[in-house]
Amino acid sequence: MLYYYAHTGHKVGLERLRRGMALKGALAAEGIEMQMLVNDFRAGVAMKDEQGLREYITIETIQDIDAVAQKGDSVIIDSNEDEHGRLVKFVADFTHVWRFAHDANDRSIHAETLFVEGCDSQSCLEATIVDASYFEAPKQKQERTLFFLRDYDDDKTILSNSAFFDGFSMELLLGHYFYVKYEDALSQHFSQLHEAETYQEMLCSSSHLVTASAQAALEAKAAGANVVFLDLGKESLYATSQLELYGICVVKGFDIEAVKEAIAKPAPTSSTPIPKLDLEPLLTKLK
């Protein structure tokens, strides 16, 4: 059995799970089953509503992977958690172990294979993973500026920067982990609110996206939107330099003038295309 562990939760969101779902769908088309491991029940429910995830297993942390996966299984680890030395055991017990690099300086230390952004050798796999459906989205978009912070807003970042949003006429895509009744306060600063379950539909149909989610930025860009990524000083799933390489404008913080300028100008045409998923390196080891 192949397992994909995605670190999820109300303080880390669903970016890693969405990346895993893209891989899961591609492997399923090749006849390979992949079981998803997540940190909370709500993450699985969110992907059931949004992408039809039927089965998933909930574990507490990265250290509990081998409570489910058995000797001879293979595991993909998509997490930035401290594994407290468990990786040694994982590599010893499992047939294959892959993990996503934490940053540009990360290296394989126990013979595991790394997913690396901009992978340019046979010793790694490409970490930029976007579901094929985004590349196939209609190019005709509805003229709207959609804002998606990320799937969580535990410190109420949006309301803390309400003056920024009042300077636009944006529509808000809610996150799966938003507080109950938070929508009432948010509706005062956006022209329209969209439920979290419409995530893929909204990313594929909107002409512009402003977001602090790197995975959402890549998905909307692949779908043909003009995308602005807000660098809020927190750890990003992908390096901002990588996002810029793909023609995504990066703005530091809630800089209203910089965002207005980025929205107004056309998307760059000379950027590097977002890579489509290449399954061959995985299939070689899995079949």
N, C-alpha and C positions, 0 to 999 in steps of 0.2 A: 504493500500500500504506500502511496505517496501522500504526505501531509504537507500542508502549508500553514505555518503559524504566523498570524498577523496580529501584532500588538494593537489592541483597540481599547476604547474606553471613553468616559465622559471628559477626560482631560487630554486625550491624544487623538480623538476622532476616528475616522474610518478610512483615511487615505490608504493605509497599507492593505486593508481588506479590499478596497476597490481595485488596487493593483493586482492583488491575488485573484480576484474574480475574473479579471481580464485573462490571466494565465489559465485559470481553471476552464474557462469557456473554450479557449484555443486547444487545450489538451483534450477536452471532451470530444472535439471534432476529430481528433486523431485516435479516439477510442481509449484514452487513458483517464482513469478516474483520479481525482485529487480531493482529499478530505480537508475541509477548512477547520482550523483551530483558532478560536477567538477568546478574548478575555472576559466578555460579558454577554449575557443572553440577548441584550438589546441590540448588540451589533449584528447578530445573526438575523434577528427580526427585521432590522432595517434593510439588510440586503435581500431578505425574502420579499419584502414589499417593493423594493427598488429594482432588483435584478433577478428575482426568482430563485434565490438560494434555498434549496430544500432541506439540506442536511448540514449540520455543523456541530462541533463539540466545543464546550466551554471549559477552559482551564484558567487557573489564576495567574500564572506568570510563565515566562520562558523556561524556568527551571522545571516545570511540570510537563514538558513535552513528552518525556519518556514514561509518563503515567498513562499515556494513550498509545504512542508509537512503540512498536516492539522491535526486537532484534531482527534485522533483515529488511525492515521498512526503509523508506527514504524520506527526507525532510527538507523543506525549504523554510528558512527562518527569516522573517521580515520584521525586525525589531531592533530598537536601540537600547534595550534593557541590558543591565549588567547580568551576565549569565553565571557569574560566580564560579567559573571553572567547569560548568556542566558541558561545555562544548567538547572537551576532551572525551567525555563519555559518549556523547552523541556520535562523534566521528568513529569511535571504536565499535559502537553497537549497531549503527545504521549503515545500510549499503552505500547510500550517497547522502551527503549533507551539503546543501547550498545555503548561503546567507547573503543578505544585502549589506554591502559595505557601509560603515557608519559615516565615512567622509572620504575625501580624496587621498588621505594618508593611510587609510586602513589597508591591512595586508592579511592574507590567509596565514594563520599561525598553526593550524592543526590539520592541514591538508584538505580543508573544506574548500569548495569552489565559491568564489565571490561573484555576486551581481554588482557591476560597477557602471556608473554613468559614463557614457562615451567609451565603452569597452572597445579596445582596439587590438586584442590578442586572443589566442585560442585558450588562454588560461583563465578567462573570465566570461561572464555573460552580461548582456546589456541590461542595466537596471531601469532604464526608461521604458515603462510598459503601459500602453494605452490600449483599451479594448478596440477591436476592429470596427465596431459599430460607429465609433466617433469619426473615423476616416470616411465612412460611407454616408454621413449626415448630409442632407440637402444643403446646397450652397446658398440657396435663397433664405435669408434670415428675417426675422421680425426685428424691426428697428427698436431696440430697447437696450438700456444699460442695466444689466443684471448684477447685483452684488451678492456674493456668497462669501461670508467670512471664512467659515470652515464648519464642521459639524458640531462644534461646541463653542460656547461663549460663557465659560464659568465665571469670569470676572466682569461680565457685561461690558465688553470692549465697545460694542456698537453704541450703546447709550452714552458711554463716556466720551464718545466722539460725535455726538449728535449734530454739532455745528457743521462738521464736515459733510454729513449726509444732507443736511438742509440746504447745502449749496448745489445740490443736484436734484434731478428727478429720476432717481433710481428705483428699480423694483428689487425686492429682497427675496432671495431663496433661503428659507429657514434651514437650520441644521437639525439633525436627528436628536441631538442632545440638548436642545434649547429648553430653558425653564418653562414650566407650565405657566400660562398667562403672560409670558414675556412678550408674546405677539401683540398684546394690547398697547404696550408702551412703544414697541417698534413701529407699529402702524402709523404713528404720528410723524415719522421721518422718511417714509417710503411711499411711493405712489401706488404700489401693489405688493402684496405678500403672496409667496408661493410655497406650498407645502413641501417638506423635505423629500417626500416620495416621488416628486416630479423632477428630481435632480437631473437625470439624463436627458429627459425631454427638454428642460429649460436650457441646459448647456448646449444642446444641439440646435436649438431654434433661435437663440439670442445673437444679435449682431455684435454686442460688446459684453465683456465680463470683467468685473473688478473683483479680485479675490485675494485671500491670504492663504489659500490652499494650493500647494504646488501641483498636486495631482489634478485638481479641477482646472487649473490653468492649462496644463498640457492637454487635457481632454477637450476643453473648449477650443483651444488652438487647433487641434487635429480636426475638429468639426468645422473650422473655418471662421471662427470669431476673432475679433480684435481683442486681445487680452492684456490686462494690466495686473501685475502681481504686486501686492503690498507687502513689502519687507517690514515686518513688525518687530524684528529683533529676536524672534524665537527660532528654534531649530526648524529648518525647512526640509521636507522630504527629499527635495532635489536642490542642488546648489543654484543660487541665483544666476551665476555665470552660465550654467547649463540652460536655464530658462531663457536668458537673453540670446543664447546661441540659436534657439528655436524661434526667435522673433517675438518673444513675450517681453513687453516693457516692464521693467522693475522700478518701483517708486519706493523710496524710504518713508515709512510711516504714512500718516494721514495728511499728506501734502496736497491740499485741494487744487492749487494751481498746476502742479506737476501732473496730477491725475486728469484734470480738464484738458491739458495739452496733449496727453497721451491718447485720450479718447477721441480728440478732434482730428488727429493726424492719421492717415491710412497706415495699416499694418505693413511692416517691411516685407518686401518681396524677395530680398536676397538672402534671407535667413536659411539655416540648415533645416531640412525637413525633419519632423519628428519621426524617429525610426519605427517601422512596423515590426511587430513581434516575430523574431526568428526562433522557431522551436527546435531547429536541427540539433544544437548542442545538447539540449535536454533529452530529445528523443533518442539520440545515440546511446545515452546511458540508461534510459528507462526501458527501451524495448529489448 
